[in-house]
């Protein structure tokens, strides 16, 4: 028995997973599975974990912050900004949680910086409207 090929692609890495027996992911309509011989299929995966099972019985998990999944001719291409891959569910869950916390911290800092820029621009526009000199 032969499996299918999974091509993982992100902005910084790409991998080929060969001899895959099944893939289980989730899109807006819910959880779904793919196996060899499935017809052409395209969907947008939601944020979360996907599962890959190999012909030899091994399992791996993929943490995907959204991805496009395209299956055709026994090749599943997953394109995402980034992804994590691990055979240990607990470990990949921790890594995903840690990355989410770090990303959330960076977003808070970015939001604060944008708010400061917005306040400075509003002050500058207010001064221009009053005819005051604006130093650059």
Buried (B, 14 or more C-beta within 10 A) or exposed (E): EEBBBBBBBBEEEEEEBEBBBBBBBBBEEEEBEBBBEBEEEEBEBBEBBBBBBBBEEEBBBBBBBEBEBBBEEBEBBBBBEEBBBBEEEEEBBEBBEEBEEEEEEEEEEEEEEEEEEEEEEEEBEEEEEEEEEEEE
